[in-house]
Amino acid sequence: MGFLRPHAERIYALLRIMTGFMFLHHGLQKLFGLFGGTPPGAPPFIIYGAGAIEFVGGALVLLGLFAGPAAFICSGTMAVAFFIGHVAPAGGNILPIVNKGELAALYCFVFLYIAAHGSGIWSVDAARGASKRS
């Protein structure tokens, strides 16, 4: 897809922004009961721990403020969510299509990519010149 190569940085920025935007909503759901409310039966460490990481981490990735470290923490959170929330209840079945963990697995690897790439253009870090120093 050579015709998209000139737009790679803008496409990456859109990926980062939309990933943060969507992840932020999971935190809003857990912490504030929005968008269908807090998941029923979820333990407090999921509601407050994962919810806080989703809310704050999603906002940081969305804004491109310390997006690399924030995305790394979000990636780890999604890896833990995949194993605790999907693999364990499915009797140890690791296939995402079987254990219904596609979203957690996808978030894990998208956040890992964002952690490796950093904030990029259209970010607070770029505006304050942080990406040039690192």
C-alpha positions in Angstrom: 0.0 0.0 0.0 2.5 2.5 -1.1 0.0 5.2 -1.7 -0.7 5.5 2.0 3.0 5.8 3.0 3.1 9.6 2.8 0.2 9.6 5.4 1.7 7.1 7.8 2.3 9.6 10.6 -1.2 11.0 10.4 -2.7 7.5 10.2 -0.7 6.6 13.3 -1.9 9.7 15.1 -5.5 8.8 14.3 -4.9 5.2 15.6 -3.5 6.6 18.9 -6.3 9.2 19.3 -9.1 6.7 18.6 -7.6 4.0 20.7 -7.3 6.4 23.7 -10.8 7.7 23.1 -12.4 4.3 23.0 -10.3 3.0 26.0 -11.2 6.1 28.0 -14.9 5.1 27.7 -14.2 1.8 29.4 -12.9 3.7 32.4 -15.9 6.0 32.4 -18.1 3.0 32.4 -16.4 1.4 35.4 -15.7 4.5 37.5 -18.8 6.5 36.9 -21.4 4.0 35.7 -21.8 5.6 32.3 -22.6 3.7 29.0 -24.6 0.9 30.5 -23.1 1.0 34.0 -20.5 -0.8 36.0 -20.1 -4.4 35.0 -22.3 -6.5 37.5 -20.3 -8.6 39.9 -17.0 -7.0 39.1 -14.6 -6.9 42.1 -13.4 -3.5 43.4 -9.8 -4.0 42.0 -11.4 -4.2 38.6 -13.7 -1.3 39.0 -11.2 1.1 40.7 -7.8 -0.4 39.5 -8.6 -1.2 35.9 -11.1 1.6 35.7 -8.6 4.2 36.8 -5.9 2.9 34.3 -8.5 2.9 31.5 -9.7 6.4 32.3 -6.3 8.1 32.9 -4.3 5.9 30.5 -6.9 6.4 27.8 -6.9 10.2 28.3 -3.1 10.3 28.2 -2.9 8.3 25.0 -5.7 10.3 23.4 -3.9 13.6 24.2 -0.4 12.2 23.4 0.9 13.2 26.8 3.4 10.6 28.0 1.7 8.2 25.6 4.5 5.7 25.5 4.6 4.9 29.2 0.8 5.2 29.6 0.3 2.8 26.7 2.8 0.4 28.2 0.8 0.3 31.4 -2.5 0.0 29.5 -1.0 -2.9 27.4 -0.1 -4.8 30.6 -3.5 -4.2 32.1 -5.1 -5.7 29.0 -2.8 -8.7 29.1 -3.9 -9.3 32.7 -7.5 -8.7 31.7 -7.2 -11.2 28.9 -5.9 -14.0 31.2 -8.1 -13.2 34.3 -11.3 -12.2 32.5 -11.2 -14.5 29.5 -8.7 -17.4 29.7 -9.4 -18.5 33.3 -13.2 -18.5 33.0 -12.9 -20.4 29.7 -11.1 -23.3 31.4 -7.7 -22.2 30.2 -8.6 -21.9 26.5 -6.2 -19.3 25.2 -7.9 -18.7 21.8 -9.5 -15.3 21.8 -12.3 -16.4 19.4 -13.3 -19.1 21.9 -12.8 -17.2 25.2 -14.3 -13.9 23.8 -11.2 -12.0 24.6 -10.6 -10.5 21.2 -10.9 -6.9 22.4 -8.6 -7.3 25.3 -6.0 -9.1 23.1 -6.2 -6.4 20.4 -6.0 -3.5 22.9 -2.9 -5.2 24.5 -1.0 -5.3 21.2 -2.2 -1.9 19.9 -1.1 -0.3 23.2 2.2 -2.2 22.9 2.7 -0.7 19.5 1.9 2.8 20.8 4.3 2.3 23.7 7.1 1.5 21.2 6.2 4.4 18.8 5.5 7.1 21.3 3.2 10.1 21.0 3.9 11.2 17.5 2.3 14.1 15.7 -0.9 15.8 16.9 0.1 15.3 20.5 0.8 17.4 23.6 4.3 15.9 23.7 5.0 17.1 20.1 3.6 20.5 20.9 5.9 20.9 23.9 8.9 19.5 22.0 9.3 16.3 24.1 9.4 13.9 21.2 12.4 15.8 19.7 14.4 15.3 23.0 13.8 11.5 23.3 
